[in-house]
Amino acid sequence: MRLMKVAPTAPLKEVDRFFDRFFNTPLWPIATPRTMTEGMWEPVLDFSENPKEYVVRLEIPGVTRDDLDVHLDGNLLTLSGKRELHKEGKGEDFLWEERIEGRFARTLRLPGAVQDAKIEALYNDGVLTVRLPKTEPSLKSKIAIK
């Protein structure tokens, strides 16, 4: 078998250029750590439940207790706050920056009703833990039709 090298024809070059433009152009701007600090950031969280309560754990190291807010509106729980990083070392040029600062907000829709008065929020070692006790389901009752 003999292999021959053939130059692509003009239409094939146009197809190659089309795919190169499509796959080499990002669909949205890639956020660098510097651009992310100018807006909001989204800390990670875990949301779990047991028979008695829902538990939310939000990982937010470097945030002070005074910069946190926990708000419940109906079945929407919003955890918000801000983190400010204090850069050390005057005359220091950063070669890489990954820590993010600025405002954040996470909102969760709770799958069931909770007891507002018994909600507990504890902030320890960079983790905000919110415990939301479930309410007892109402007993079935027959409603009279008038």
DAGICOR-V40233 format. One record per residue. N is the residue number from 1. RES is the residue in one letter. PHI is phi in degrees with one decimal (999 if undefined). OMEGA is omega in whole degrees, 0 to 359 (none if undefined). NEAR is the number of other C-alpha atoms within 12 Angstrom. Layout:
BEGIN
N,RES,PHI,OMEGA,NEAR
N,RES,PHI,OMEGA,NEAR
END
This chain:
BEGIN
1,M,999,181,3
2,R,-113.2,179,4
3,L,-97.2,178,5
4,M,-122.3,177,6
5,K,-92.2,182,6
6,V,-119.8,177,6
7,A,-73.9,180,9
8,P,-66.3,179,11
9,T,-80.0,183,10
10,A,-56.5,180,10
11,P,-60.5,179,11
12,L,-68.5,177,12
13,K,-64.9,178,13
14,E,-65.2,178,13
15,V,-64.1,178,14
16,D,-60.2,179,16
17,R,-64.2,178,15
18,F,-60.2,180,14
19,F,-67.3,176,13
20,D,-62.3,178,13
21,R,-64.4,182,13
22,F,-66.8,186,12
23,F,-86.0,180,11
24,N,-96.7,178,12
25,T,-102.7,179,13
26,P,-66.5,179,11
27,L,-72.2,175,9
28,W,-145.5,182,7
29,P,-62.2,178,9
30,I,-79.1,182,11
31,A,-83.6,175,16
32,T,-92.5,179,15
33,P,-54.1,181,19
34,R,-66.7,181,19
35,T,-73.0,180,18
36,M,-70.5,181,21
37,T,-72.8,182,23
38,E,-79.8,181,16
39,G,-120.5,180,19
40,M,-98.8,175,22
41,W,-126.5,186,25
42,E,-126.1,178,24
43,P,-69.7,181,30
44,V,-81.4,179,20
45,L,-145.2,172,22
46,D,-118.3,180,18
47,F,-129.6,183,25
48,S,-134.6,176,20
49,E,-145.8,170,20
50,N,-132.5,184,13
51,P,-58.9,185,13
52,K,-102.5,188,19
53,E,-157.8,169,26
54,Y,-99.2,180,32
55,V,-130.6,177,29
56,V,-117.2,176,34
57,R,-121.9,182,29
58,L,-112.0,183,37
59,E,-90.6,184,25
60,I,-141.1,179,36
61,P,-63.9,178,25
62,G,86.8,178,26
63,V,-96.7,178,30
64,T,-84.0,181,21
65,R,-58.9,181,22
66,D,-69.1,182,13
67,D,-95.8,181,22
68,L,-110.5,176,29
69,D,-141.8,176,26
70,V,-119.0,185,31
71,H,-135.6,177,23
72,L,-115.3,178,26
73,D,-129.1,185,16
74,G,67.2,178,16
75,N,-108.0,177,20
76,L,-105.5,177,20
77,L,-104.0,179,30
78,T,-117.7,176,23
79,L,-112.7,183,33
80,S,-141.2,179,31
81,G,167.3,179,30
82,K,-149.3,177,29
83,R,-128.1,176,29
84,E,-117.9,178,20
85,L,-97.6,178,18
86,H,-102.3,184,13
87,K,-79.4,183,14
88,E,-106.2,174,9
89,G,83.4,178,8
90,K,-68.3,181,8
91,G,78.6,181,7
92,E,-88.1,177,9
93,D,-100.4,180,10
94,F,-79.0,175,14
95,L,-88.4,180,6
96,W,-156.2,177,10
97,E,-129.6,179,16
98,E,-121.7,180,15
99,R,-69.1,186,23
100,I,-112.6,176,30
101,E,-128.0,179,29
102,G,122.4,183,28
103,R,-85.3,175,26
104,F,-143.4,175,30
105,A,-155.5,175,27
106,R,-126.0,180,31
107,T,-121.6,180,24
108,L,-120.8,172,28
109,R,-92.6,181,19
110,L,-75.3,182,26
111,P,-75.0,181,19
112,G,-153.5,180,22
113,A,-74.9,179,24
114,V,-128.4,178,29
115,Q,-87.6,184,22
116,D,-54.9,186,23
117,A,-69.4,184,13
118,K,-108.4,179,16
119,I,-70.0,179,24
120,E,-121.3,176,23
121,A,-126.3,182,27
122,L,-129.8,179,21
123,Y,-114.8,183,26
124,N,-148.8,177,18
125,D,53.1,176,16
126,G,79.0,179,21
127,V,-124.3,174,24
128,L,-93.0,179,34
129,T,-111.0,179,27
130,V,-116.7,179,34
131,R,-108.3,183,30
132,L,-119.4,180,36
133,P,-63.1,179,25
134,K,-74.8,174,25
135,T,-89.4,177,20
136,E,-70.6,177,13
137,P,-65.3,180,12
138,S,-70.1,179,8
139,L,-72.6,177,7
140,K,-68.9,177,6
141,S,-144.7,180,7
142,K,-85.2,180,6
143,I,-102.3,179,6
144,A,-74.6,179,5
145,I,-95.1,182,4
146,K,-100.9,none,3
END
